[in-house]
Amino acid sequence: MGSCAAHAAASRGASVLLLERFDLLHHLGSSHGESRTIRDAYAKAHYPPMVRLARRLWGDAQADAGYRVLTPSPNLCLGPRSNARLLAAVRNAGAGEVDDVGERWGCVFRVPDGWVTAVSEIGGGVLNATKALAMFHTLAVKKGAVVRDNTEVVGIVKKEGEDGVRVVTSKGEEFHGAKCIVTVGAWASKLVKSVAFMELPIQPVQKTTMYWKIKPGREHELTAEAGFPTFSSYGDTFVYSTPSLEFPGLIKINDDSGSPCDPDSRDWGSGAASAAERVARWIQEFMPGHVETAGGPVIRQSCMCAMTPDKDFVIDFLGGEFGQDVVLGAGFSCHGFKMGPAVGMILAEMAIDGEARTAVEAGVELHHFKINRFEGNPAGNTNKD
Ligand SMILES: Cc1cc2nc3c(=O)[nH]c(=O)nc-3n(C[C@H](O)[C@H](O)[C@H](O)COP(=O)(O)OP(=O)(O)OC[C@H]3O[C@@H](n4cnc5c(N)ncnc54)[C@H](O)[C@@H]3O)c2cc1C
């Protein structure tokens, strides 16, 4: 989000300094790895307009960079017809129900009676995450941004009689700017508490990404090249997948479980074994004969998500003594990557213009992302995305 915001602000002609605590492209936060899904299928109707804006901006960035980070693929939603979230996601995506899903992809899926299967043919795909980050760093620098990694921000302060904001690093350096955009992922609650004494209910959660071996002879059927979809299965276990792409012969299939963690002292694996067992059972039941489950996943990668109680993002001015000088983008709740360029543009416009005009014109309803929705109800509600 920070890299996209830096690019968006620099593209507007602002002088931009992007500070990153670790090495660029590190694996310690939320945005590393080879793949993220982009899809319109959201149960909450306020997300598809943001996805559409983001998709346009992904296209613009790719055109600027001269290479692709988005591989198009269809998106399949499946699950029991009684699942209200599934039906809403299908409706909001404008996805078409299909009867032949069993046959369409080489009889890969075994779909129980009473299940819905719906496919969005266009607009979905797989984003290469780390490559996309590198692309936005490069584009931001090309537009004049300065990028400093291995620089940890420990303070954000307003000085009396001075306009703007000062940012203080762990090495004691101070940078002064008219505005500051804060996008620190799983560290958001900690940093906001220390600079603004505000408790935000954003919980860091660690998750494990799993890659499974495809059975010999079946490899091509499950590739993006062969038209295999990204999919989400809304049964008892919520399972999602991207087609075989980044590791030939392997496919990413995960559930949405995770365990709360402290981003500075996580154990990198709790809950991974039971998640692998649940996903293996799901594969055996609904995708039999195509993926090896006996030995478990062959690659596991740890990643963190910053969860809000309602799984809606936080995109707002920090307020208090900072007023509109500090803009916060946080709590992307394990579904933010696809929105990166849209969020970056929103944050940059809020910082520069005081309002996110491009997003509003694109139909994005920003009131869902306000900090004050947590007031008096810090646990929020628990509606899923
Ligand atoms: C397993 C998994 C699967 C996912 N799948 C999808 C998907 O399919 N589709 C989708 O759209 N989204 C998906 N997501 C969610 C998406 O990846 C995140 O919402 C998104 O990457 C969040 O980005 P961020 O910029 O908020 O956090 P980060 O990428 O973690 O960025 C925050 C940065 O701030 C830095 N930082 C922290 N503290 C400081 C400090 N004090 N000073 C300076 N720098 C600091 C960190 O080092 C980090 O680089 C998934 C996430 C996970 C973990």
The ligand as an SDF file (V2000), in Angstrom:
LIG
                    3D

 53 58  0  0  0  0  0  0  0  0999 V2000
   -1.5280  -15.7380    3.0100 C   0  0  0  0  0  0  0  0  0  0  0  0
   -2.1290  -14.4800    2.4580 C   0  0  0  0  0  0  0  0  0  0  0  0
   -2.9280  -14.5450    1.3240 C   0  0  0  0  0  0  0  0  0  0  0  0
   -3.5090  -13.3970    0.8170 C   0  0  0  0  0  0  0  0  0  0  0  0
   -4.2400  -13.4890   -0.3300 N   0  0  0  0  0  0  0  0  0  0  0  0
   -4.7340  -12.3640   -0.9010 C   0  0  0  0  0  0  0  0  0  0  0  0
   -5.3820  -12.4380   -2.1590 C   0  0  0  0  0  0  0  0  0  0  0  0
   -5.4980  -13.5010   -2.7610 O   0  0  0  0  0  0  0  0  0  0  0  0
   -5.8610  -11.2840   -2.6930 N   0  0  0  0  0  0  0  0  0  0  0  0
   -5.7290  -10.0790   -2.0580 C   0  0  0  0  0  0  0  0  0  0  0  0
   -6.1990   -9.0720   -2.6090 O   0  0  0  0  0  0  0  0  0  0  0  0
   -5.0970   -9.9830   -0.8840 N   0  0  0  0  0  0  0  0  0  0  0  0
   -4.5920  -11.0890   -0.2860 C   0  0  0  0  0  0  0  0  0  0  0  0
   -3.9160  -11.0160    0.8970 N   0  0  0  0  0  0  0  0  0  0  0  0
   -3.8660   -9.7380    1.6190 C   0  0  0  0  0  0  0  0  0  0  0  0
   -2.8130   -8.7840    1.1220 C   0  0  0  0  0  0  0  0  0  0  0  0
   -1.6100   -9.4630    0.8490 O   0  0  0  0  0  0  0  0  0  0  0  0
   -2.6480   -7.6940    2.1950 C   0  0  0  0  0  0  0  0  0  0  0  0
   -3.9110   -7.1010    2.4580 O   0  0  0  0  0  0  0  0  0  0  0  0
   -1.6860   -6.6110    1.7380 C   0  0  0  0  0  0  0  0  0  0  0  0
   -0.4890   -7.1900    1.2690 O   0  0  0  0  0  0  0  0  0  0  0  0
   -1.4110   -5.6520    2.8940 C   0  0  0  0  0  0  0  0  0  0  0  0
   -0.4260   -4.7340    2.5310 O   0  0  0  0  0  0  0  0  0  0  0  0
    0.1080   -3.6620    3.5510 P   0  0  0  0  0  0  0  0  0  0  0  0
    0.8670   -2.6670    2.7390 O   0  0  0  0  0  0  0  0  0  0  0  0
   -0.9750   -3.1980    4.4450 O   0  0  0  0  0  0  0  0  0  0  0  0
    1.1170   -4.4710    4.5280 O   0  0  0  0  0  0  0  0  0  0  0  0
    2.6680   -4.8730    4.2900 P   0  0  0  0  0  0  0  0  0  0  0  0
    2.8630   -5.3930    2.9370 O   0  0  0  0  0  0  0  0  0  0  0  0
    3.0790   -5.7320    5.4310 O   0  0  0  0  0  0  0  0  0  0  0  0
    3.4140   -3.4900    4.3380 O   0  0  0  0  0  0  0  0  0  0  0  0
    3.6660   -2.7970    5.5270 C   0  0  0  0  0  0  0  0  0  0  0  0
    5.1160   -2.3870    5.4760 C   0  0  0  0  0  0  0  0  0  0  0  0
    5.3660   -1.4710    6.5250 O   0  0  0  0  0  0  0  0  0  0  0  0
    6.6600   -1.7550    7.0250 C   0  0  0  0  0  0  0  0  0  0  0  0
    6.7550   -1.2080    8.3710 N   0  0  0  0  0  0  0  0  0  0  0  0
    6.1410   -1.6750    9.4850 C   0  0  0  0  0  0  0  0  0  0  0  0
    6.4370   -0.8930   10.5360 N   0  0  0  0  0  0  0  0  0  0  0  0
    7.2510    0.0810   10.0750 C   0  0  0  0  0  0  0  0  0  0  0  0
    7.9190    1.1900   10.6930 C   0  0  0  0  0  0  0  0  0  0  0  0
    7.7720    1.4380   12.0020 N   0  0  0  0  0  0  0  0  0  0  0  0
    8.7110    1.9690    9.9190 N   0  0  0  0  0  0  0  0  0  0  0  0
    8.8540    1.7370    8.5790 C   0  0  0  0  0  0  0  0  0  0  0  0
    8.2580    0.6960    7.9520 N   0  0  0  0  0  0  0  0  0  0  0  0
    7.4560   -0.1090    8.6930 C   0  0  0  0  0  0  0  0  0  0  0  0
    6.7330   -3.2640    6.9940 C   0  0  0  0  0  0  0  0  0  0  0  0
    8.0720   -3.7290    7.0630 O   0  0  0  0  0  0  0  0  0  0  0  0
    6.0540   -3.5790    5.6810 C   0  0  0  0  0  0  0  0  0  0  0  0
    6.9780   -3.6330    4.6130 O   0  0  0  0  0  0  0  0  0  0  0  0
   -3.3050  -12.1560    1.4440 C   0  0  0  0  0  0  0  0  0  0  0  0
   -2.4920  -12.0860    2.5720 C   0  0  0  0  0  0  0  0  0  0  0  0
   -1.8900  -13.2330    3.0770 C   0  0  0  0  0  0  0  0  0  0  0  0
   -0.9910  -13.1070    4.2650 C   0  0  0  0  0  0  0  0  0  0  0  0
  1  2  1  0
  2  3  1  0
  2 52  2  0
  3  4  2  0
  4  5  1  0
  4 50  1  0
  5  6  2  0
  6  7  1  0
  6 13  1  0
  7  8  2  0
  7  9  1  0
  9 10  1  0
 10 11  2  0
 10 12  1  0
 12 13  2  0
 13 14  1  0
 14 15  1  0
 14 50  1  0
 15 16  1  0
 16 17  1  0
 16 18  1  0
 18 19  1  0
 18 20  1  0
 20 21  1  0
 20 22  1  0
 22 23  1  0
 23 24  1  0
 24 25  2  0
 24 26  1  0
 24 27  1  0
 27 28  1  0
 28 29  2  0
 28 30  1  0
 28 31  1  0
 31 32  1  0
 32 33  1  0
 33 34  1  0
 33 48  1  0
 34 35  1  0
 35 36  1  0
 35 46  1  0
 36 37  1  0
 36 45  1  0
 37 38  2  0
 38 39  1  0
 39 40  1  0
 39 45  2  0
 40 41  1  0
 40 42  2  0
 42 43  1  0
 43 44  2  0
 44 45  1  0
 46 47  1  0
 46 48  1  0
 48 49  1  0
 50 51  2  0
 51 52  1  0
 52 53  1  0
M  END
$$$$
